[in-house]
Amino acid sequence: MTDFALHLVVEDVPAAVDFYERALGASVTRLLHLPDGSIAIAELDIDGLQVALAAPVPGTTSATPRSTATSVAAYRFAVPDADAAMDRATSAGAAVHAPVRDAFWGVRTGEVLDPSGHRWAFDQRTREVPVEEIEAQLARMLDGA
């Protein structure tokens, strides 16, 4: 495998396109329309990541995280400034899921939920951390220390 793309189910395709343009700098690469003129699928490019957006299809299992009250994945971006990325996303309408913080694994990181409930994270590398140090911190967390 050499390419990777996301296919996200969103509640409102045009609103999601607007959100991703403002929050993540997305550009539309293709729109596929239904006979009534509404958008069936919007294909975007977000800094080289291909993302397809589609509305839930009645009679199928496609659903948004918001409609199922769960988000099982976080889509992580390496960014030069996590605070600026969070500000941009929240200014565009994202909700803060985890505020920006300095994490023990060597990144400044924060997470937002987009309007359909998908979780996006912004990671700014601050230092290289040896694997042993990360594992020791994980062990302390699991022990409740």
N, C-alpha and C positions, 0 to 999 in steps of 0.2 A: 504494500500500500504506500502510495506517495502523496495522495491528496486527502484532505479532510474537510468536511463541510458539516454544518449544523442544519437541521431542519426543525424549526421551532413552531409549535402551534401557539397562536396568539389570538386574543379575543377580538381585535379590530386591526386588520392588516394595514390600512392607510395610517391609522394612528400609531401603530408599531413602527412603520417606516419612518414617520416623522420623529418619533422618539429616538430610534437608533441613529438617524442622521444627526440629531442634536446632541445626544448623549455620548455616542461612540465614534462620530465622524464617518458613519456609513455612507456609501454611495450605492444607488440603485443600478444594477447591471441588467436586469430584465424584469418585466411585469407580464404575467399571464392573466388574461381576463376571462370571466365567465360570459355566457351569452347575454346576460342582463347588464354587462358592462362593469360589474364589480370585479375586484382583484381576487383571483384564486390563489396565486402565489406571487410573492415579491422576492426576487433574488438580490442579495446585497453583497457588497464587499466591505469588510471591516478590517482595514490594515492587512489585507491579504487573506483573511479568513472568509470563506464563502458561507453565507447564511441564507437559508430560504425560510420565508415566513408564510404560514398558511393559517386560515381560520379553521376551527373545529368542523369536522364533517359529520352531520347527523347520521346516526346509524353505524358509526365506527367507534373505535376506542380512542381516537385522537381527542385530547383534552389539554387545557392549559394547567400549569401548576396551581394557579389561583382557583380554578374550578374544582380541583381535587384537594385543595388545602395542603399541598406538599410540593416541595422542590427537591428533587433527588440528585441534582447535579449542580456544580458551580462552574461556570465558564470563566477561566482565569486569563487575564491579560498581563503581560510584563509591560510596565509603563515606567517612564522616567520620573514621574511625580504622582504618587498615589493620592495625595491630598487634592491636587488639581483634577485628577481623573474623577474622584468622588464628587467634587464640587460640580464638575460639568454634568455628571450623570444625575445628581439630585436636582440641579437647576432645570434639567430637561424633564423631570417628573418621577425619577426613581425614588424609592423609599430606602432609607438606610437599613440594612440587615445587620451589619457589624461595622461599628465605627472604625476609622483608620487607627491602627495601632502598630507598634513595633513588635514583631513576632520573633520568638526565639530561634526560628530557622533562618533568620537573616534577611527578612523582608519587612518593609512597611506595607501593610495590607489593610484593605477595607472591602466590604461587600455591600451591594445594593440589590434590590428586587425591582425588576422592570414592571411596567403596568400589567403584564400578564402573569407575573409571579416568577419569572426565570431569574436565577441568581447569578450575578456577575461580580467577579472579584478583580481588584487592581493590585498588582504586586510590584513594588519598587525594591529592587535588590539593594540592600544596605551594607551587607558584609557576607563573606563566605564563612560558613559554619561547618566544622567537621561533622561527619555522619555520627561519630561517637557522642558528640555533644548533643546533637538532636535526639538521638536514641535515649541518652540519659535523662533529658528533659521529659520525653514522652513517658519513660518509666516512672518518673516522679509524679507526673500528672495522673497516671493510672493508679498509683499508690495513694493518691489524695494529698500529696505533699504540696 
